Amino acid sequence: MSTTESRLETQKIGALQIGVVLLCTLAQLFDGFDISSISMAVPALIREWHQPGAAFANTFVFSSVGIMIGALGSGPLGDRIGRKPVMIGSLLILGITSLACTQATNIQELVIARTLTGIGIGAVMPVTVALSSDYLPARLRAVAIMIVFTGSPLGGFLGKQIVAELLPIYGWTSIFWLGGLLPLALIPVMAIWLPESPRFLLSKGRLTDSSRRLLDRLGLDLDTPADHVDVVKGNPVAGLFKDGLAGTTVLVWILYFSNLMSLYLIGYWMPTVLSLSGLPPAEAVRASSYADFGPLVSICLVVPLAFRFGPAHILACMLGTGILSIAAIGLLALPHAVLLLVIFLIGACTTGSMTGINGMTAALYPARVRNTGMGWALGIGRLGGIGGPWLGGFLLGLGWPPRQIFLVTCVTAGIAMVTMIALGIRGRRQARMVLREA
């Protein structure tokens, strides 16, 4: 490892690093609101547009299609032109297309707008990981990325609490006005205060005065040649299968696909299912917010337990608990208070595990392919995010009881749990090999 790379991997935490993490968390917060915005709007749209719930499946499906496109493109683009321009461009797309949703008059128009919104959503996710990772020492990276990703469920939880108050007064368009204006307001903040990745700056050379000042704050040797920094050479996607990463990449893709299939089926359909089960739209949105509150609580337990027992063990246990919670909501007639508790547990275990998985994945890949690794993991996972919402609409169209459509996610969550165990075993074997070589 070069001196420059060593300094980046062991840098101290100061105001610069904390600022980057906070800005990335804020981007995730607004991103999380916009992911949830369509699920919040559909219960009201069912009544206003006089359409059955299954008719809105494509609004969920094509939101995930857009997210997949954004995630797959964001990683390689960030490696080529820089993380900061991708972040600002993603927020711009997110804001403008969310505002466009307010003008939709039918499902087809809403599908088009949500597909474009999804591109912005998907592009934000990997670039927040890549930027914050480059400003974090290796020893804190996995845990800190978990904290960054709590911004997404926090955005969903706070957004649903606010929307539950706005919806009866201002209607469904208020959801998308809020989802559009917030990212646009964040753009000037990012333009002024968000720094570019130090690895990207060193790899490109031709440093500006501001770039030199930034690198000097990190204690880096500005005369270090680019090939001394851990950056991608050649095709960044091909790098995910080199240097012993192929097995890890395959397992990560299976994990993301299966878990995001569970997460998106539950996340998109939860407010609609609760509304079809008898709750008013505003109350259905409020009740579903407990699924977003769960990860905020579980992360407080995951972080210390992950340090003690390793993230793979803890995440596998969370996924197993999530399976039991999903089965309970699908099979049992629960009192309202118990229903809210089970919704909370589903969020804590299923969505909460995804927060941990994101942090763990960021630590699995070396810096040169981290942005691409996260982008493609999220992008491949979005195939599950496409299939989950479609499957929910298909089962509703077949006449399944609304809550029972969640039962299929017990299978996908089971696959995710087994894959997590396999990743843990692989990680321990690799660690033993490193020790033997040392």
C-alpha positions in Angstrom: 0.0 0.0 0.0 1.4 3.4 -1.0 1.9 6.2 1.6 -1.0 8.1 0.1 -3.3 5.2 0.3 -2.2 4.4 3.8 -3.0 7.9 4.9 -6.4 7.8 3.4 -7.2 4.5 5.1 -6.0 5.7 8.5 -7.1 9.4 8.4 -8.3 11.0 11.5 -11.9 12.1 12.0 -12.3 15.9 12.0 -14.7 18.6 10.9 -14.1 17.8 7.2 -14.9 14.1 7.6 -18.0 14.7 9.8 -19.3 17.3 7.4 -19.1 14.9 4.4 -20.9 12.2 6.4 -23.6 14.6 7.5 -24.2 15.9 3.9 -24.4 12.3 2.6 -26.8 11.4 5.3 -29.0 14.4 4.4 -29.0 13.3 0.8 -30.0 9.8 1.9 -32.8 11.4 4.0 -34.4 13.2 1.1 -33.8 10.1 -1.1 -35.6 7.9 1.4 -38.6 10.3 1.4 -38.8 10.1 -2.4 -38.6 6.3 -2.4 -41.6 6.2 -0.1 -43.6 9.1 -1.8 -45.4 6.9 -4.3 -46.4 4.4 -1.7 -47.8 7.2 0.4 -49.8 8.6 -2.5 -51.4 5.4 -3.9 -54.0 4.9 -1.1 -55.4 8.4 -1.8 -55.1 8.0 -5.6 -57.1 4.7 -5.4 -60.1 6.7 -4.2 -59.5 9.9 -6.3 -58.9 8.1 -9.6 -61.4 5.3 -8.9 -58.9 2.5 -9.7 -58.2 -0.8 -7.9 -55.0 -1.2 -5.9 -53.5 -3.7 -8.4 -53.8 -1.0 -11.2 -51.0 0.9 -9.5 -48.4 -1.9 -9.6 -46.6 -0.3 -12.5 -46.0 2.9 -10.6 -44.0 0.8 -8.1 -42.4 -1.4 -10.7 -41.1 1.4 -12.9 -40.0 3.4 -9.9 -37.7 0.4 -9.3 -36.7 0.2 -13.0 -35.6 3.8 -12.8 -33.7 3.2 -9.5 -31.9 0.3 -11.2 -30.8 2.4 -14.1 -29.6 5.2 -11.8 -27.7 2.8 -9.6 -26.0 1.0 -12.4 -25.0 4.2 -14.1 -24.0 6.2 -11.1 -21.1 4.0 -10.0 -19.1 4.0 -13.3 -20.0 7.6 -14.0 -18.8 8.7 -10.6 -15.5 6.8 -11.2 -15.1 8.7 -14.5 -16.3 12.3 -13.9 -16.3 12.5 -10.1 -18.6 11.9 -7.2 -19.7 15.5 -6.6 -21.1 16.2 -10.1 -23.0 12.9 -10.0 -24.5 13.8 -6.6 -25.6 17.3 -7.7 -27.0 16.0 -11.0 -28.9 13.2 -9.2 -30.5 15.6 -6.8 -31.5 17.8 -9.8 -33.2 14.9 -11.5 -34.8 13.8 -8.3 -36.3 17.3 -7.6 -37.6 18.1 -11.1 -39.2 14.8 -11.7 -40.8 14.7 -8.3 -42.4 18.0 -9.1 -43.5 16.6 -12.4 -45.5 13.9 -10.6 -47.8 16.7 -9.2 -49.1 17.2 -12.8 -50.0 13.6 -13.5 -53.7 13.1 -14.4 -53.6 9.3 -14.9 -51.6 6.2 -14.1 -49.6 6.3 -17.4 -48.3 9.8 -16.8 -47.5 8.9 -13.2 -45.5 5.9 -14.3 -43.4 8.0 -16.7 -42.6 10.6 -14.0 -41.8 8.0 -11.4 -39.5 6.1 -13.8 -37.4 9.3 -14.1 -37.6 10.0 -10.4 -36.3 6.5 -9.8 -33.2 7.3 -11.9 -32.4 10.2 -9.5 -33.1 8.1 -6.4 -30.9 5.2 -7.7 -28.0 7.5 -8.6 -27.8 9.2 -5.2 -27.4 5.9 -3.2 -23.9 4.7 -4.4 -22.4 8.1 -4.7 -23.1 8.8 -1.0 -21.4 5.6 -0.1 -18.4 6.3 -2.3 -17.9 9.9 -1.1 -18.3 9.1 2.6 -16.1 6.0 2.3 -13.3 8.1 0.9 -13.4 10.4 3.9 -13.5 7.6 6.5 -10.7 5.4 7.9 -11.0 1.7 7.2 -11.6 0.9 10.9 -14.8 3.0 11.0 -16.0 2.6 7.4 -18.6 -0.2 7.7 -20.2 1.3 10.8 -20.2 4.9 9.5 -21.9 3.8 6.2 -24.6 2.1 8.2 -25.2 5.4 9.9 -25.3 7.2 6.5 -27.9 4.8 5.3 -30.1 5.5 8.3 -30.9 8.7 6.5 -33.2 6.7 4.1 -35.5 5.2 6.7 -35.4 8.4 8.7 -36.6 10.2 5.6 -39.4 7.6 5.1 -40.5 7.8 8.8 -40.5 11.6 9.1 -42.0 12.0 5.7 -44.9 9.6 6.5 -45.6 11.4 9.8 -45.7 14.8 7.9 -47.8 13.4 5.0 -50.3 11.9 7.4 -51.0 15.5 8.5 -50.9 17.0 5.0 -52.8 14.4 3.1 -56.3 15.1 4.5 -55.9 18.9 3.9 -53.8 19.3 0.7 -54.3 16.0 -1.0 -51.8 13.6 -2.7 -49.9 16.3 -4.7 -48.5 17.7 -1.5 -46.4 14.6 -1.2 -44.6 15.2 -4.5 -44.3 19.0 -3.9 -42.4 18.2 -0.7 -40.4 15.4 -2.4 -39.3 17.8 -5.2 -38.5 21.0 -3.3 -36.3 19.4 -0.6 -33.7 17.9 -3.0 -33.6 21.1 -5.0 -32.9 23.1 -1.9 -30.0 20.8 -1.0 -28.2 21.4 -4.3 -26.6 24.8 -3.4 -25.5 23.4 -0.1 -23.8 20.5 -1.8 -22.3 22.8 -4.4 -20.7 25.0 -1.7 -19.7 22.6 1.0 -19.4 19.0 -0.4 -15.8 18.2 -1.4 -14.8 15.9 -4.2 -13.3 12.5 -3.5 -9.5 12.8 -2.8 -8.8 9.6 -4.7 -10.6 11.0 -7.7 -8.7 14.3 -7.6 -5.3 12.6 -7.3 -6.1 10.2 -10.1 -7.0 12.9 -12.5 -4.1 15.3 -11.7 -4.2 19.0 -12.9 -5.2 20.1 -9.4 -6.8 23.4 -8.8 -5.9 25.6 -5.8 -9.0 24.5 -3.9 -8.2 20.9 -4.6 -4.7 21.3 -3.3 -6.0 23.0 -0.1 -8.4 20.1 0.4 -5.7 17.4 -0.1 -3.4 19.4 2.2 -6.0 19.2 4.9 -5.9 15.4 4.6 -2.1 15.5 4.9 -1.5 14.0 1.4 1.6 14.4 -0.7 0.5 16.4 -3.7 3.4 15.1 -5.8 2.3 11.5 -5.4 1.7 10.0 -8.9 -1.8 8.8 -9.8 -0.8 5.1 -9.9 0.0 5.2 -6.2 -3.6 5.8 -5.4 -6.1 2.9 -5.3 -8.2 3.8 -8.3 -9.8 1.7 -11.1 -7.8 0.9 -14.2 -9.7 -0.3 -17.3 -13.3 -1.5 -17.0 -14.5 -0.8 -13.4 -17.2 -3.5 -13.7 -14.7 -6.1 -14.7 -12.7 -5.2 -11.6 -15.5 -6.6 -9.4 -14.4 -10.1 -10.6 -10.6 -9.7 -10.3 -8.2 -10.3 -7.4 -10.3 -12.8 -5.6 -13.5 -10.6 -5.6 -15.6 -12.8 -8.0 -17.1 -15.1 -5.3 -17.8 -12.1 -3.0 -19.5 -10.2 -5.9 -21.8 -13.1 -6.8 -22.9 -13.6 -3.2 -23.4 -9.8 -2.7 -25.6 -9.7 -5.8 -27.7 -12.6 -4.6 -28.1 -11.0 -1.2 -29.1 -7.7 -2.6 -31.6 -9.2 -5.1 -33.4 -11.4 -2.6 -33.5 -8.8 0.3 -34.5 -5.9 -1.9 -37.3 -8.0 -3.4 -38.6 -8.5 0.1 -38.1 -4.9 1.1 -39.7 -3.3 -2.0 -42.7 -5.6 -2.0 -43.4 -4.8 1.7 -42.3 -1.1 1.5 -44.3 -0.1 -1.6 -47.5 -2.1 -0.8 -47.7 -1.6 3.0 -49.8 1.6 3.0 -52.1 0.3 0.2 -52.5 -3.1 1.9 -53.4 -1.4 5.2 -55.8 0.9 3.4 -57.4 -2.1 1.6 -57.7 -3.8 5.0 -59.9 -0.9 6.3 -57.7 1.9 7.5 -58.2 5.5 6.1 -55.4 6.5 3.7 -53.8 9.0 6.1 -53.9 6.4 9.0 -52.5 3.7 6.7 -49.6 6.0 5.8 -49.0 6.8 9.5 -49.1 3.1 10.5 -46.7 2.1 7.8 -44.2 4.7 9.1 -43.4 2.3 11.9 -41.6 0.1 9.3 -39.3 3.1 8.7 -38.9 3.8 12.4 -37.7 0.2 13.0 -34.3 0.6 11.3 -33.5 3.8 13.3 -33.8 1.7 16.5 -32.2 -1.4 15.3 -29.1 0.4 14.0 -28.3 1.4 17.6 -28.1 -2.3 18.4 -26.5 -3.5 15.2 -23.4 -1.2 15.5 -22.2 -2.4 18.9 -23.2 -6.0 18.3 -21.4 -6.0 14.9 -18.2 -4.9 16.6 -18.6 -7.7 19.1 -19.8 -10.6 16.9 -19.2 -9.5 13.3 -21.8 -8.0 11.0 -22.6 -11.3 9.1 -23.8 -13.1 12.3 -26.0 -10.2 13.5 -27.5 -9.5 10.1 -28.4 -13.2 9.6 -30.2 -13.2 12.9 -32.1 -10.0 11.9 -33.2 -11.6 8.7 -34.4 -14.7 10.5 -36.5 -12.5 12.9 -37.8 -10.6 10.0 -39.2 -13.8 8.4 -41.1 -14.6 11.6 -42.6 -11.1 11.7 -43.6 -11.2 8.1 -45.3 -14.5 8.6 -47.2 -13.1 11.6 -48.7 -10.2 9.7 -49.7 -12.5 6.8 -51.3 -15.3 8.8 -52.6 -13.8 12.0 -55.6 -11.5 12.8 -53.7 -9.0 14.9 -55.1 -6.3 17.2 -54.2 -2.8 16.0 -51.6 -2.2 18.6 -49.9 -5.6 18.0 -50.1 -4.9 14.2 -48.1 -1.7 14.7 -45.5 -3.6 16.8 -45.1 -6.3 14.1 -44.8 -3.6 11.4 -42.1 -2.0 13.5 -40.3 -5.4 13.8 -40.5 -5.9 10.0 -38.8 -2.6 9.5 -36.2 -3.1 12.2 -35.2 -6.5 10.8 -35.9 -6.4 7.0 -35.2 -2.7 6.3 -32.7 -2.5 9.2 -30.7 -5.4 7.8 -30.4 -3.6 4.5 -28.8 -0.7 6.3 -26.2 -3.1 7.8 -25.7 -4.9 4.5 -24.9 -1.6 2.7 -22.3 -0.8 5.4 -20.8 -4.3 5.2 -20.7 -4.2 1.4 -18.8 -0.9 1.3 -16.2 -2.5 3.5 -15.9 -5.6 1.3 -14.6 -3.8 -1.8 -11.3 -2.0 -2.1 -11.4 1.7 -2.9 -10.7 1.3 -6.6 -14.0 -0.5 -7.2 -16.1 0.6 -4.2 -18.3 3.1 -6.1 -18.9 0.6 -8.9 -19.3 -2.3 -6.4 -22.0 -0.5 -4.5 -23.7 0.8 -7.6 -23.9 -2.6 -9.2 -25.0 -4.3 -6.0 -27.8 -1.8 -5.7 -28.5 -2.0 -9.4 -28.7 -5.8 -9.4 -30.7 -5.7 -6.2 -33.2 -3.4 -8.1 -34.1 -6.4 -10.3 -35.6 -7.8 -7.1 -37.0 -4.4 -6.4 -38.8 -4.6 -9.7 -40.0 -8.1 -9.2 -41.3 -7.6 -5.7 -43.8 -4.8 -6.4 -44.9 -6.5 -9.6 -45.5 -9.8 -7.7 -47.5 -7.9 -5.0 -49.8 -6.4 -7.7 -50.1 -9.8 -9.5 -51.2 -11.6 -6.3 -53.7 -8.8 -5.4 -55.1 -9.2 -9.0 -55.5 -12.9 -8.4 -57.7 -12.1 -5.4 -55.2 -12.9 -2.6 -56.2 -11.3 0.8 -54.1 -8.1 1.0 -51.9 -9.1 3.9 -51.1 -12.5 2.6 -49.2 -11.1 -0.4 -46.4 -10.5 2.1 -45.9 -14.2 2.7 -43.9 -14.7 -0.5 -41.2 -12.5 1.1 -40.5 -15.2 3.7 -38.9 -17.2 0.9 -36.8 -14.3 -0.4 -35.8 -13.3 3.1 -34.7 -16.9 3.7 -32.5 -16.8 0.6 -30.9 -13.6 1.9 -30.3 -15.1 5.3 -28.5 -18.1 3.8 -26.4 -15.9 1.5 -25.4 -13.7 4.5 -24.2 -16.8 6.3 -22.2 -17.8 3.3 -20.6 -14.3 3.1 -19.7 -14.6 6.7 -18.0 -18.0 6.2 -16.1 -16.6 3.1 -15.0 -13.6 5.0 -13.6 -15.7 7.9 -11.7 -17.9 5.4 -10.2 -14.9 3.7 -9.1 -13.5 7.0 -7.4 -16.7 7.9 -5.6 -16.8 4.6 -4.3 -13.2 5.1 -3.0 -14.2 8.6 -1.2 -17.3 7.2 0.4 -15.2 4.4 1.5 -12.6 7.0 
